[in-house]
Amino acid sequence: MTGPLLQKVTIMIPTYNQEAFIAEAVNSALMQTYPNLEVVVGDDASTDATFSIVSRIKDCRLKLVRNPQNLGRTANYRNIFYNHASGDFVVNLDGDDYYTDPEFIAEAVKMIGNDPSVVMVQARARWTSSNRRHVSRIPDEEEMSGMEILANMPERKFFFMHMACLYKRRIALELDFYRYGVISSDWESLFRLSLRGRVKFLNRVVGVWRIHGGNETSQIGMKSDVENLEIWPSIYSDAVELGMNSLKAKILSCRCMAFFASMFGAGLSRLGNRKQIDFLIYLFRNHPWVLAWLLAHPFYFARIVLGVCGYYRWRRGKAPAGAECPTSNDTTTGHH
């Protein structure tokens, strides 16, 4: 029987026009000490030097795939995952991020061992932008079931960090992974996968997620924020199929949507008051229960009001470069 340390791991690296970052991402993946490793770079028809930079890196564990035409972010994930990854376990590292812990994969595989109930291991990551830095959080428990995680949302505020989440490929293949063409497609997939077993938590910071320019929520706009809300009914629909009470699932889904609506509303302050008002109109027309929840919970609704009043624009202007963000309210929705 194949031992756990011999099981194959695929690090997927989707990339598009990331010539400034891609070498660091690939080299950080290849620095992992785990012996049975493949690194699959999926270049989504980049128009800069991304492909040529990766092609100069010589390592027998590295596989470079170039799409003949641009597929888009989520479709590129799917292409790598379904057509090129061959590992027993998979982790995704976007081409502008990088690992700092060379033992991450080895430790994560060791935690899974031969336990068939464990479907993923979640570690921690640091995210950075031009004026902010923050370390992601994990629960205090050593492990939880996916049902337990979702039953405590959004109060526990635990969200999967894509780059720090090693998961079982066989089960993910059966779940139509990366099926939603939205920014948080990874969350939709990983939460549904968590419902199929248990999640173990690795309390070490394993890498850096860069927030910059085009991958920041404020640069993506209201349409993506609105689409991101739709992942929660999908996630909780799976929970109902696996035994969660349907009324409880609807309430939890509504609460998660309200939580993120308040975050998106604050983030949209960068795009002006008109965008925030349009966002509230969208909620009224399409998700009145979510808007009602916001109105009934002053803390959430206050975020949107403060955004309309310009508070967040003012605070960002006052924040010194490199300032540590408040951790109690941090939730980021660029890519994970």
C-alpha positions as CSV (number, residue, x, y, z in Angstrom):
1,M,0.0,0.0,0.0
2,T,1.3,3.5,-0.8
3,G,2.2,5.4,2.3
4,P,1.0,8.9,3.0
5,L,4.4,10.4,2.3
6,L,4.5,8.9,-1.2
7,Q,1.1,10.3,-2.3
8,K,1.4,12.8,-5.1
9,V,0.7,16.5,-4.6
10,T,-0.1,18.9,-7.4
11,I,0.6,22.7,-6.9
12,M,-1.5,24.5,-9.5
13,I,-0.3,27.9,-10.6
14,P,-2.8,29.7,-12.8
15,T,-1.3,32.9,-14.3
16,Y,-2.1,35.7,-16.7
17,N,0.2,38.6,-17.4
18,Q,2.1,38.3,-14.1
19,E,5.7,38.7,-15.4
20,A,6.7,40.7,-12.3
21,F,5.6,37.9,-9.9
22,I,5.5,34.5,-11.6
23,A,9.2,33.5,-11.1
24,E,8.9,34.0,-7.3
25,A,5.6,32.0,-7.3
26,V,7.1,29.0,-9.3
27,N,10.4,28.9,-7.4
28,S,8.6,29.0,-4.0
29,A,6.5,26.0,-5.1
30,L,9.6,24.1,-6.3
31,M,11.3,24.8,-2.9
32,Q,8.8,22.6,-1.1
33,T,10.6,19.7,0.5
34,Y,7.8,17.2,-0.1
35,P,9.3,14.5,-2.4
36,N,6.4,13.5,-4.7
37,L,5.5,16.9,-6.1
38,E,4.4,18.3,-9.5
39,V,4.0,22.0,-10.2
40,V,1.6,22.8,-13.1
41,V,1.7,26.3,-14.4
42,G,-1.3,27.2,-16.5
43,D,-0.6,30.3,-18.6
44,D,-3.9,31.8,-19.8
45,A,-2.5,33.2,-23.1
46,S,-0.5,36.0,-21.4
47,T,0.6,38.9,-23.6
48,D,3.6,39.8,-21.6
49,A,6.8,37.8,-20.7
50,T,5.1,35.4,-18.3
51,F,5.4,32.3,-20.5
52,S,9.0,32.9,-21.5
53,I,10.0,33.5,-17.8
54,V,8.5,30.2,-16.7
55,S,9.9,28.3,-19.7
56,R,13.4,29.2,-18.6
57,I,12.9,27.4,-15.3
58,K,14.3,23.9,-15.6
59,D,12.9,21.4,-13.2
60,C,11.6,17.9,-13.9
61,R,8.7,18.5,-11.5
62,L,7.5,21.5,-13.5
63,K,4.9,21.3,-16.2
64,L,4.0,24.4,-18.2
65,V,0.7,24.6,-20.1
66,R,-0.2,27.5,-22.4
67,N,-3.8,28.1,-23.3
68,P,-4.2,29.0,-27.1
69,Q,-6.7,31.6,-26.1
70,N,-7.6,33.4,-22.9
71,L,-10.1,31.3,-20.9
72,G,-10.6,33.6,-17.9
73,R,-9.6,33.1,-14.3
74,T,-12.0,30.4,-13.2
75,A,-12.0,28.5,-16.5
76,N,-8.2,28.4,-16.2
77,Y,-8.5,26.9,-12.8
78,R,-10.8,24.2,-14.2
79,N,-8.5,23.5,-17.2
80,I,-5.5,22.9,-14.9
81,F,-7.5,20.9,-12.4
82,Y,-9.4,18.6,-14.7
83,N,-7.0,18.3,-17.6
84,H,-3.5,18.5,-16.2
85,A,-3.3,17.9,-12.4
86,S,-2.6,14.3,-11.5
87,G,-1.9,14.5,-7.8
88,D,-3.8,12.7,-5.0
89,F,-3.8,16.1,-3.3
90,V,-4.0,19.6,-4.8
91,V,-3.3,23.1,-3.7
92,N,-3.7,26.3,-5.8
93,L,-1.1,29.1,-5.8
94,D,-2.0,32.0,-7.9
95,G,0.8,33.4,-10.1
96,D,1.2,36.6,-8.1
97,D,1.5,34.9,-4.7
98,Y,4.3,32.8,-3.1
99,Y,5.1,30.3,-0.4
100,T,7.4,31.1,2.5
101,D,7.3,27.8,4.3
102,P,9.1,25.0,2.4
103,E,7.6,22.4,4.8
104,F,4.0,23.3,4.2
105,I,3.1,20.5,1.8
106,A,5.0,17.9,3.8
107,E,3.3,18.9,7.1
108,A,-0.2,19.1,5.5
109,V,0.1,15.6,3.9
110,K,1.4,14.2,7.3
111,M,-1.7,15.7,9.0
112,I,-4.0,13.9,6.6
113,G,-2.2,10.6,6.9
114,N,-4.4,7.7,6.0
115,D,-7.6,9.1,7.5
116,P,-10.3,8.9,4.9
117,S,-12.5,11.4,6.7
118,V,-10.1,14.3,6.3
119,V,-10.8,16.1,3.0
120,M,-8.5,19.0,3.4
121,V,-5.9,20.8,5.6
122,Q,-6.1,24.6,6.0
123,A,-3.0,26.6,7.0
124,R,-2.6,30.3,7.5
125,A,-1.3,32.9,5.0
126,R,-0.2,36.6,5.2
127,W,-1.9,39.0,2.8
128,T,-0.3,42.2,1.9
129,S,-1.1,45.3,-0.1
130,S,0.6,48.7,-0.5
131,N,-0.6,49.9,2.9
132,R,-2.0,46.9,4.7
133,R,-0.9,43.6,6.0
134,H,-2.8,40.9,7.8
135,V,-2.5,37.2,8.8
136,S,-5.4,34.9,8.1
137,R,-7.0,33.2,11.0
138,I,-8.0,29.6,11.6
139,P,-10.3,28.1,14.3
140,D,-8.8,27.1,17.7
141,E,-9.9,23.6,17.1
142,E,-7.5,21.1,15.6
143,E,-10.2,19.9,13.2
144,M,-13.8,20.5,12.4
145,S,-16.4,19.0,10.1
146,G,-17.6,21.1,7.2
147,M,-21.1,21.0,8.7
148,E,-19.8,22.4,11.9
149,I,-17.9,25.2,10.1
150,L,-21.0,26.2,8.1
151,A,-23.3,26.0,11.1
152,N,-21.2,28.7,12.9
153,M,-21.0,31.1,9.9
154,P,-20.6,34.0,9.7
155,E,-19.9,34.7,13.4
156,R,-16.8,32.5,13.4
157,K,-15.6,34.4,10.4
158,F,-13.5,31.5,9.1
159,F,-12.9,31.6,5.3
160,F,-10.7,29.3,3.3
161,M,-7.4,30.6,2.0
162,H,-7.0,29.0,-1.4
163,M,-3.2,29.1,-1.5
164,A,-3.0,27.5,2.0
165,C,-5.6,24.8,1.5
166,L,-4.4,21.3,0.5
167,Y,-7.4,19.2,-0.5
168,K,-8.2,15.7,-1.8
169,R,-8.4,15.7,-5.6
170,R,-10.6,12.6,-6.0
171,I,-13.5,14.0,-4.1
172,A,-13.2,17.4,-5.6
173,L,-13.4,15.9,-9.1
174,E,-16.8,14.7,-8.3
175,L,-18.1,18.1,-7.1
176,D,-17.7,20.1,-10.4
177,F,-15.0,22.1,-8.8
178,Y,-14.5,25.8,-9.8
179,R,-17.9,25.7,-11.5
180,Y,-18.9,29.3,-10.7
181,G,-17.3,32.0,-12.8
182,V,-17.0,34.5,-9.9
183,I,-14.1,35.9,-7.8
184,S,-15.0,33.6,-4.9
185,S,-15.4,30.4,-6.9
186,D,-12.7,28.9,-4.7
187,W,-14.8,29.5,-1.6
188,E,-17.9,27.9,-3.2
189,S,-15.9,24.9,-4.1
190,L,-13.9,24.5,-0.9
191,F,-16.9,24.9,1.4
192,R,-18.8,22.3,-0.5
193,L,-15.8,20.0,-0.3
194,S,-15.6,20.5,3.4
195,L,-19.1,19.2,3.8
196,R,-17.9,15.8,2.6
197,G,-15.7,15.2,5.7
198,R,-13.4,16.9,8.1
199,V,-11.0,19.8,7.9
200,K,-7.7,19.8,9.8
201,F,-6.0,23.1,10.7
202,L,-2.3,23.7,10.4
203,N,-1.3,26.6,12.6
204,R,1.6,28.0,10.7
205,V,1.9,30.9,8.2
206,V,2.9,29.3,4.9
207,G,2.8,32.0,2.3
208,V,2.0,35.5,1.1
209,W,-1.1,36.5,-0.9
210,R,-0.5,39.8,-2.7
211,I,-3.4,42.3,-3.1
212,H,-2.6,44.7,-5.9
213,G,-4.2,46.6,-8.8
214,G,-6.5,44.3,-10.7
215,N,-7.0,41.6,-8.1
216,E,-8.3,43.9,-5.4
217,T,-12.1,44.0,-4.9
218,S,-12.4,47.8,-5.4
219,Q,-10.8,47.4,-8.8
220,I,-13.2,44.7,-9.9
221,G,-16.4,46.5,-9.1
222,M,-20.0,46.1,-8.1
223,K,-20.9,43.4,-10.6
224,S,-18.4,40.9,-9.1
225,D,-19.4,41.8,-5.6
226,V,-23.1,41.1,-6.5
227,E,-22.2,37.8,-8.1
228,N,-20.1,36.8,-5.1
229,L,-23.2,36.9,-2.9
230,E,-24.7,34.1,-4.9
231,I,-22.2,31.5,-3.8
232,W,-23.9,31.2,-0.3
233,P,-27.2,29.7,-1.5
234,S,-25.2,27.2,-3.5
235,I,-23.1,26.2,-0.5
236,Y,-26.0,25.8,1.9
237,S,-28.0,23.9,-0.7
238,D,-25.3,21.3,-0.6
239,A,-25.5,21.4,3.2
240,V,-29.2,20.6,3.1
241,E,-28.7,17.7,0.8
242,L,-26.2,16.3,3.3
243,G,-28.5,16.7,6.3
244,M,-28.7,20.3,7.5
245,N,-32.2,21.5,8.3
246,S,-33.5,23.5,5.3
247,L,-34.8,26.5,7.4
248,K,-31.6,26.7,9.3
249,A,-29.7,26.6,6.0
250,K,-31.8,29.5,4.6
251,I,-31.2,31.6,7.7
252,L,-27.4,30.9,7.7
253,S,-27.2,31.7,4.0
254,C,-29.0,34.9,4.4
255,R,-26.8,35.9,7.3
256,C,-23.6,35.2,5.3
257,M,-25.0,37.2,2.4
258,A,-25.8,40.1,4.7
259,F,-22.3,39.9,6.3
260,F,-20.6,40.1,2.9
261,A,-23.1,42.7,1.6
262,S,-22.0,45.0,4.5
263,M,-18.3,44.3,3.6
264,F,-18.9,44.9,-0.1
265,G,-20.9,48.1,0.6
266,A,-17.9,49.4,2.6
267,G,-15.5,48.4,-0.2
268,L,-17.6,50.1,-2.8
269,S,-17.0,53.4,-1.1
270,R,-13.9,53.6,-3.3
271,L,-16.1,53.7,-6.3
272,G,-18.3,56.5,-5.1
273,N,-21.7,56.9,-3.4
274,R,-23.6,56.1,-6.5
275,K,-22.3,52.5,-6.6
276,Q,-23.3,52.0,-3.0
277,I,-26.8,53.2,-3.7
278,D,-27.0,50.9,-6.7
279,F,-25.9,48.0,-4.5
280,L,-28.6,48.7,-2.0
281,I,-31.2,48.9,-4.8
282,Y,-29.9,45.5,-6.1
283,L,-30.4,44.0,-2.6
284,F,-33.9,45.4,-2.3
285,R,-34.9,44.0,-5.7
286,N,-33.2,40.6,-5.5
287,H,-32.5,39.8,-1.9
288,P,-35.0,41.7,0.3
289,W,-34.4,39.3,3.2
290,V,-30.7,40.2,3.1
291,L,-31.4,43.9,3.1
292,A,-33.9,43.3,6.0
293,W,-31.2,41.5,7.9
294,L,-28.8,44.5,7.4
295,L,-31.5,46.9,8.6
296,A,-32.1,44.7,11.7
297,H,-28.4,44.6,12.6
298,P,-27.0,48.1,13.2
299,F,-23.4,47.0,13.1
300,Y,-23.7,45.6,9.6
301,F,-25.8,48.4,8.3
302,A,-23.6,51.0,9.8
303,R,-20.7,49.9,7.6
304,I,-22.8,50.8,4.5
305,V,-23.9,54.1,6.0
306,L,-20.3,55.0,6.9
307,G,-19.3,54.2,3.4
308,V,-21.9,56.4,1.9
309,C,-20.8,59.2,4.2
310,G,-17.2,58.8,3.0
311,Y,-15.7,57.5,6.2
312,Y,-13.7,54.6,4.6
313,R,-12.3,56.9,1.9
314,W,-11.2,59.2,4.7
315,R,-9.7,56.4,6.8
316,R,-7.7,55.0,3.9
317,G,-6.3,58.4,3.2
318,K,-5.2,58.7,6.8
319,A,-3.7,55.2,7.1
320,P,0.1,55.1,7.1
321,A,1.9,52.8,4.7
322,G,2.3,49.3,6.1
323,A,-0.3,49.8,8.8
324,E,-1.7,46.7,10.4
325,C,-5.4,46.3,9.6
326,P,-7.9,45.8,12.4
327,T,-8.4,42.0,12.5
328,S,-12.0,42.0,13.9
329,N,-13.5,43.2,10.7
330,D,-11.1,42.0,8.0
331,T,-12.5,40.0,5.2
332,T,-11.1,40.3,1.8
333,T,-12.7,39.2,-1.4
334,G,-10.2,39.6,-4.2
335,H,-8.9,36.1,-4.8
336,H,-8.0,33.7,-2.0
